[in-house]
Amino acid sequence: MSDDLQRKIQEAIQNPKNIGEMQNADSVGTVGSPDCGDMLRMWVKFKEDSEGRKVIDRATFQTFGCETAIAVASVATELIAGKTVDEALSMSGTDLAAPLGALPPMKIHCAQLVEGALRSALAPEAKPAPAPSGLTAPQAAIPTAAGSLYESFAAPAPAEKKVKVVLKQPASPE
């Protein structure tokens, strides 16, 4: 990761914007990545602008994710303010992460996570767009009035297999 990208991520982490649950949100979207275990929920509030268009007034987020996911979500919530649903839906994960700079290939999924949560939140307002590759949208199983993001994330999937792992301390040499 470049020094400039790392610096921008650290700035976003030290001063995250729009983090936390939004009371009275107009829409909520949740998405998770089974590959890495990250999960992100985004709340969106709309308003009518001076031209009479319905635009995003404010967006907030919560995530179980790495620093890059937090940074992308933070800058994305700033980017989408004032945009119509169609304008916001036209933005890719790359667009949403643009203020940070180009993400390395191993971190692109962080931007896709944010894109997926945004698309999930905006689905009631427009034709639902498919979530980016590799992401699932568990919001169908998690109503918007669900408990915390942690409760949503911690709840086992219906077809989940449980595996018991037993760790044993290695025998000490005698």
N, C-alpha and C positions, 0 to 999 in steps of 0.2 A: 504494500500500500504506500502511495506517495506521502511525503511529509506534509504537503499542502492538504491532501485529503484527510490525513490523520488529524491535522490541526483543526480543520473545519468540523470534523466529527466530534472532537473534544470540546470545541466551543458550543456545539449544539447540545452535547451531553451536560455541560456545566450550566447552560441556560436554556433548558428545553422550553419550547413554546407549546401552549395548548395541550398540556398533559393532564389527564384525569377525566373522570366521567362527567358528562354534561347533563344537568337536570333539564327537563323539558325539551330534549332534542326532538327534532322532527323525524329523524331517521338514525338508525344504528346498523352498522355492518360489522360482521366478525369473519375473520378468515384465519386459517392455520395451515402450516406446512408440515405434513407428516414426515418429510425428509429430515428436518432439523428440529422439530418440536416447537418452533416459534409460533406465536399467536398474536393477533392484533385486532383490537376493536376500535372502531371509529364512530364518533357521534357527529351529526351534522344538523345545523340550524339554518333555516332559510329566511330571507327577507325579500321585499320588493324593492328594486333599485329605482332611481329617479326616472328611468325610462319605462317603468312598469314591468320589468322582467323579474322573474323569480331567480334569485341568485343565492349563493352560499354566503351566509352572514358570518358563520364561525364553524370551525371543526375542532374537535379534541380527540385524543386517543389514549389508550392504555395498551401496553404490550408486555408479553413475555418474549423477549428477543435480545439480541446482542446490541452493542452500542451503535452499530451502523443502522439497524432497524429503528432504533429510537431517534437517531439523527434524521433519517429520511422522513419518518412520520412527522417530526417536528417541523422540518422545512416544508413538507407537503401541505400541512394544515395552513401554513402561511400563504403558500402559492395558490390554493384553491379559493381563498376568500375573494368574494366579488365575482366569481365565475358562475355561469349558468350550469345546470346539470349536464347539458350536452358538451359544453366547453371542458368541464372537469372530466367527463367520461372520455374525451378525446386524448387526455394526457396519459402517456405511458409511464411505466415505472422509471424509465430513464429521464423523462421530463420531470417527474416528481422529485428525483434525486439531483437534478441538474445544479442547484445552488451549491452542492457539496463538491461537484466535479465527477469525473468518470469513476465509477466503482469498478474494482477489480472483479474478474469473473466469479470468484468465490463469494462475492457479496451482492451480486445482482439479485439473488433471491430476496434480499431485504427490501429492495425497491419493489419487487413483484408482490411481496406481502402487503405493503402499503397500498399499491394499486388495487389489489384484490379486495382489501377492506373498504377502500373508497367505492369501488364498483358495487360491492355488497350493500353499502349504505345508500347508494343512489339508485339501486334497483327498483324501489317502489316509485321513483320519480321518472324513470325512463325504461326503455326496453332493457331487460337484464343482459349485461354483457358477460361472456364467460370469464371466469377467474383465470388469471395467468397460469400457464403450465406449472404443474406440480403443487398447486394450492387447492385446498378444498374449502368450501364455504359452509361451516357447520351451523350457520344462523338458522337454518330450517329446523334444526333440533334444539336450538337455543333461542327462545323467544326474546324479544327486545326487553321484556320485563324480567329477564333472568337475573340471577344473583351476580356476584362479582365476576370479573374476568377469570380470576383464579378458580372459582367454582366451575365455570364453564370449561376451563382447560383441564381441571383435575377430574371432571366426570368421565368415567370410562366410556368408550365407544360401545355401542350395542353388541358388535361382533368381536370385541376385543378379546384376545387370548391373554391369559395371565400366566406369567412365567415366574417361578421361584428361583432366586439366585442365592446360593449359599457360598460365602467366602470363607475360606479356611486359612488360618495363619500358617505359613510354611514351618515345617519342623525345624527346630534349631539344631545345628550340628553338635554332636556330643563329643 
